[in-house]
């Protein structure tokens, strides 16, 4: 009887060990989602909701985003870790430059997480390494353009989605103070360059 109990205990420990091992290999990556916007075209993300069907629905606060779309500092922006990685992402935002509200539901492609897991090289201060593209960046541009990239370092991003958001009703006066501050910083730029609606 004792031998049976010991044998069952050993089997249980082995199964638990293999289960933990598989879990850590599959899920030890810190997945991140951030929101970016082109320089001079700040937005205020009023809501970002994420959902993994049957597991979790949650809100991730973002707030003001004014950088960075592309170039030496982007794409990256405000955000944080996500667990689990969502299947649906809802983003609502206000464009200071346009004085408009937008919304977009992003349905994450089924194969995207597999694509993100594919090793990509990145450079550290010590050496060159390889790892998953663990950052998903959602870019919000004037005209409601939404661009999604995956990366693990600025410079190795891959564009994986491009879509159009929907303009929704809203009162720009809700952002009166924010707009005033925004125009103090970027008003001259807007007067000189306008608000491009394409080419993002």
VEXMIZA-670148 format. One line per 5 residues: number of its first residue (from 1); for each residue x negated, y, z negated of N, C-alpha, C. Coordinates in steps of 0.02 Angstrom, whole numbers. Atoms other than C-alpha are relative to their C-alpha. Layout:
N
NUM) X Y Z X Y Z X Y Z ~ ...
# end
This chain:
200
1) -42 -60 0 0 0 0 -44 63 0 ~ 45 -58 4 -140 120 -47 -37 9 66 ~ 34 -4 -64 -231 76 114 45 32 53 ~ -47 -28 -48 -74 118 214 6 76 -10 ~ -6 -71 15 -56 286 126 -63 38 22
6) 63 -31 -22 -240 325 155 -4 5 76 ~ 2 1 -73 -226 276 338 46 54 28 ~ -48 -50 -23 -71 385 360 -27 71 -13 ~ 29 -65 17 -160 529 273 -54 20 50 ~ 54 -14 -48 -311 514 388 29 18 68
11) -32 -14 -64 -199 509 542 31 70 -1 ~ -32 -66 5 -102 662 480 -52 55 3 ~ 53 -51 -1 -262 759 448 -30 7 70 ~ 27 -2 -68 -329 711 619 47 37 47 ~ -49 -34 -42 -168 768 702 2 75 -14
16) 0 -71 18 -167 931 605 -63 34 26 ~ 63 -28 -24 -349 959 649 2 11 75 ~ -2 -8 -72 -320 929 833 50 53 20 ~ -49 -52 -13 -165 1038 829 -28 69 -11 ~ 31 -65 15 -260 1181 747 -52 17 52
21) 52 -11 -49 -402 1158 869 30 24 66 ~ -33 -19 -62 -284 1169 1019 28 71 -6 ~ -30 -66 10 -197 1320 944 -54 54 5 ~ 52 -51 1 -359 1414 915 -29 11 69 ~ 27 -8 -67 -422 1379 1090 48 39 45
26) -50 -32 -43 -259 1437 1170 17 71 -22 ~ -31 -61 25 -214 1582 1058 -46 43 -43 ~ 43 -41 43 -368 1657 974 -18 67 33 ~ 13 -63 -34 -376 1799 1101 44 55 -30 ~ -38 -57 23 -323 1969 1036 27 36 62
31) -32 -31 -57 -200 2025 1170 20 71 -18 ~ -14 -71 12 -176 2213 1187 43 28 57 ~ -38 -37 -50 -53 2327 1276 -10 74 -15 ~ 8 -72 9 -87 2512 1304 39 37 54 ~ -34 -44 -48 -1 2657 1392 -48 55 21
36) 43 -51 -27 -96 2775 1506 41 50 40 ~ -31 -51 -43 -52 2936 1597 -57 39 32 ~ 53 -39 -31 -150 3042 1720 -17 62 -40 ~ 21 -61 34 -251 3184 1647 40 60 26 ~ -40 -60 -14 -151 3348 1643 74 -16 8
41) -70 18 -10 13 3251 1659 24 -42 -59 ~ -17 35 62 51 3204 1479 73 -22 -1 ~ -68 24 12 203 3103 1430 8 -13 -75 ~ -15 22 68 288 3065 1265 40 -64 7 ~ -36 65 -2 336 2881 1250 47 -1 -59
46) -50 -1 53 497 2887 1152 12 -69 -30 ~ -11 69 23 515 2698 1142 -41 -48 42 ~ 26 58 -36 419 2542 1187 23 -62 -39 ~ -26 62 30 510 2379 1151 -30 -59 37 ~ 30 60 -29 432 2208 1179 40 -60 -23
51) -39 60 18 514 2037 1181 -32 -63 27 ~ 18 69 -20 459 1856 1186 61 -42 -17 ~ -64 34 9 618 1755 1211 -5 -56 -51 ~ -4 52 51 663 1649 1061 -51 5 -55 ~ 52 -7 51 514 1710 959 2 66 -36
56) 6 -64 33 510 1896 928 21 57 47 ~ -13 -64 -34 578 2066 980 -24 54 -47 ~ 27 -51 45 490 2220 913 -13 65 38 ~ 14 -66 -26 456 2404 937 -72 17 -15 ~ 69 -22 11 282 2473 960 -3 76 10
61) 3 -73 -7 261 2660 924 -60 21 42 ~ 53 -25 -44 159 2757 1052 -9 76 -9 ~ 5 -73 5 197 2945 1054 -30 32 62 ~ 28 -37 -57 98 3066 1163 -57 -38 33 ~ 54 31 -39 -12 2998 1302 -21 50 53
66) 24 -47 -50 -121 3112 1408 -62 -23 36 ~ 61 26 -30 -263 3001 1462 2 -76 -5 ~ 41 -14 -57 -330 2901 1549 22 -46 56 ~ -28 37 -56 -273 2846 1720 -53 -43 34 ~ 54 35 -34 -428 2800 1820 -65 38 -11
71) 64 -34 7 -612 2844 1829 -39 -25 -59 ~ 46 23 52 -745 2837 1693 33 -13 -67 ~ -33 9 65 -618 2839 1551 64 -41 5 ~ -63 36 -6 -476 2733 1619 -2 -56 50 ~ -63 -13 34 -361 2651 1637 0 -27 -72
76) -11 20 69 -331 2647 1450 38 56 -35 ~ -38 -51 35 -229 2740 1321 23 -25 -68 ~ -27 17 66 -125 2727 1163 33 -69 3 ~ -31 66 3 -69 2554 1109 -27 -40 -58 ~ 24 42 54 -118 2405 1004 8 -74 18
81) -5 72 -10 -119 2218 982 72 -24 3 ~ -67 30 -6 31 2110 1028 -4 -74 -15 ~ -3 71 17 76 1941 956 72 -18 -18 ~ 26 34 -60 153 1848 1041 -2 48 59 ~ 1 -41 -61 120 1913 1215 71 1 29
86) -71 -5 -19 288 1979 1278 16 -23 71 ~ -26 15 -68 393 1925 1427 34 61 30 ~ -34 -61 -22 489 2090 1435 -29 59 -38 ~ 23 -62 30 429 2267 1403 45 56 24 ~ -41 -58 -17 546 2417 1398 -37 62 -22
91) 34 -63 16 465 2589 1408 47 58 18 ~ -37 -62 -12 561 2753 1390 -48 58 -14 ~ 45 -56 11 467 2917 1409 27 66 28 ~ -15 -68 -23 478 3104 1436 -63 28 32 ~ 56 -30 -36 367 3189 1565 -1 75 -15
96) 5 -72 15 307 3359 1502 -4 42 64 ~ 9 -39 -61 256 3416 1677 65 7 39 ~ -62 -1 -39 422 3370 1758 61 20 -40 ~ -58 -12 43 536 3398 1608 56 -50 16 ~ -47 53 -16 619 3231 1648 -12 -60 -45
101) 3 63 38 657 3068 1558 1 -58 49 ~ 2 61 -41 618 2897 1632 6 -62 -43 ~ -2 65 34 648 2716 1587 -20 -55 49 ~ 18 57 -42 578 2552 1652 -3 -63 -42 ~ 7 67 29 601 2369 1605 -50 -38 43
106) 52 38 -36 446 2270 1653 8 -73 -18 ~ -3 73 10 471 2084 1676 -69 -27 15 ~ 68 24 -8 301 2007 1648 0 -65 41 ~ 1 62 -40 263 1878 1785 -23 -60 -41 ~ 14 60 38 255 1700 1721 -74 -19 1
111) 70 20 -6 77 1677 1783 -49 53 -24 ~ 45 -55 17 8 1842 1717 -48 -18 -56 ~ 44 17 56 -59 1774 1553 -56 -48 23 ~ 51 44 -27 -150 1636 1649 -53 41 38 ~ 47 -43 -36 -228 1770 1761 -43 39 -49
116) 38 -38 50 -279 1869 1607 -52 -44 -35 ~ 47 46 33 -363 1715 1533 -61 -16 42 ~ 57 14 -44 -477 1695 1684 -59 43 -21 ~ 58 -38 24 -653 1747 1628 -20 56 48 ~ 25 -58 -38 -714 1918 1684 -61 27 -36
121) 61 -25 32 -887 1988 1653 9 71 -25 ~ 1 -68 27 -912 2141 1545 -67 12 -33 ~ 67 -18 23 -1066 2234 1485 5 27 -72 ~ 6 -27 68 -1111 2262 1302 -66 37 -5 ~ 64 -33 10 -1256 2360 1229 -58 -50 -1
126) 52 51 6 -1349 2195 1212 -9 -39 65 ~ 4 43 -58 -1306 2092 1365 64 2 41 ~ -60 9 -41 -1179 2041 1496 36 -62 -24 ~ -40 56 26 -1038 1930 1434 59 -13 45 ~ -59 19 -39 -883 1846 1500 57 -16 -49
131) -57 13 43 -709 1838 1427 64 17 36 ~ -64 -14 -32 -524 1855 1463 12 75 8 ~ -23 -69 -6 -449 2017 1526 58 7 -49 ~ -49 2 54 -357 2040 1362 41 64 -8 ~ -36 -64 5 -293 2218 1391 45 9 60
136) -47 -18 -52 -136 2257 1490 16 74 -10 ~ -12 -72 4 -121 2443 1528 57 18 47 ~ -58 -24 -38 42 2521 1586 -10 74 14 ~ 10 -70 -19 14 2683 1682 66 33 19 ~ -62 -37 -13 154 2813 1686 -19 66 35
141) 20 -59 -40 134 2944 1824 61 41 20 ~ -56 -41 -24 239 3089 1889 40 -35 54 ~ -45 31 -48 388 3040 1994 26 -67 -22 ~ -23 64 26 416 2887 1886 -40 -60 26 ~ 43 56 -22 275 2784 1963 -28 -36 -61
146) 27 43 53 226 2638 1850 -50 -47 31 ~ 53 45 -24 62 2546 1879 -25 -40 -59 ~ 23 44 54 3 2397 1776 -66 -31 20 ~ 66 29 -10 -178 2341 1761 -16 -50 -55 ~ 29 42 52 -268 2202 1668 -76 10 2
151) 73 -12 4 -448 2222 1607 -26 -24 -68 ~ 31 8 66 -571 2187 1467 -53 53 -11 ~ 47 -57 4 -679 2340 1502 17 48 56 ~ -12 -50 -52 -656 2502 1597 -48 -15 58 ~ 40 14 -59 -716 2469 1774 13 -68 30
156) -15 65 -30 -659 2289 1794 75 -13 3 ~ -72 7 -1 -473 2323 1797 24 -27 68 ~ -34 25 -60 -360 2234 1921 72 25 -3 ~ -70 -20 -3 -195 2311 1974 43 -62 13 ~ -41 60 -7 -61 2177 1951 73 15 15
161) -70 -19 -15 103 2273 1969 3 74 16 ~ -14 -70 -16 169 2434 2043 75 4 11 ~ -73 -3 -3 350 2488 2023 24 71 -11 ~ -31 -66 7 470 2634 2011 46 0 -60 ~ -45 -8 57 553 2692 1851 63 36 21
166) -64 -34 -12 729 2761 1841 4 63 -42 ~ -11 -61 38 762 2941 1793 65 -6 -38 ~ -60 6 42 887 2950 1650 16 69 -31 ~ -18 -65 30 984 3094 1570 -35 10 -67 ~ 30 -18 64 906 3184 1424 -9 75 -4
171) 6 -72 10 886 3358 1351 -74 19 -9 ~ 70 -21 7 713 3434 1383 -12 44 -62 ~ 8 -42 60 746 3552 1237 -21 -40 -61 ~ 23 42 56 713 3404 1122 -76 2 -6 ~ 74 -3 0 530 3428 1170 -24 71 12
176) 16 -71 -12 528 3618 1169 -69 18 -28 ~ 64 -17 31 381 3634 1049 -57 -37 35 ~ 50 39 -35 284 3493 1132 -14 28 69 ~ 9 -29 -67 313 3571 1303 -39 65 -3 ~ 36 -63 7 253 3740 1243 -75 -13 -11
181) 71 17 13 92 3663 1175 -33 -30 62 ~ 25 31 -61 72 3560 1334 -18 54 52 ~ 11 -51 -51 89 3713 1447 -57 47 -19 ~ 58 -41 21 -37 3811 1343 -65 -32 23 ~ 61 36 -19 -165 3676 1383 -5 -12 75
186) 2 24 -69 -115 3626 1559 39 43 50 ~ -40 -42 -44 -7 3766 1630 -39 26 60 ~ 41 -26 -56 -148 3841 1735 -13 -55 51 ~ 13 56 -46 -189 3670 1807 62 -15 42 ~ -62 15 -36 -6 3639 1853 14 53 53
191) -12 -53 -48 9 3809 1937 -46 -7 61 ~ 48 6 -56 -146 3773 2042 11 -63 40 ~ -2 65 -34 -117 3589 2083 70 -28 9 ~ -68 27 -6 70 3563 2064 7 -67 -34 ~ -14 66 30 144 3394 2019 5 -50 57
196) -3 50 -54 98 3258 2145 49 -56 -18 ~ -48 54 12 239 3131 2161 -20 -65 33 ~ 23 60 -35 143 3008 2269 -76 -6 -6 ~ 73 10 -3 -30 2935 2286 -31 -23 -65 ~ 27 24 64 -46 2870 2109 -20 -73 6
# end
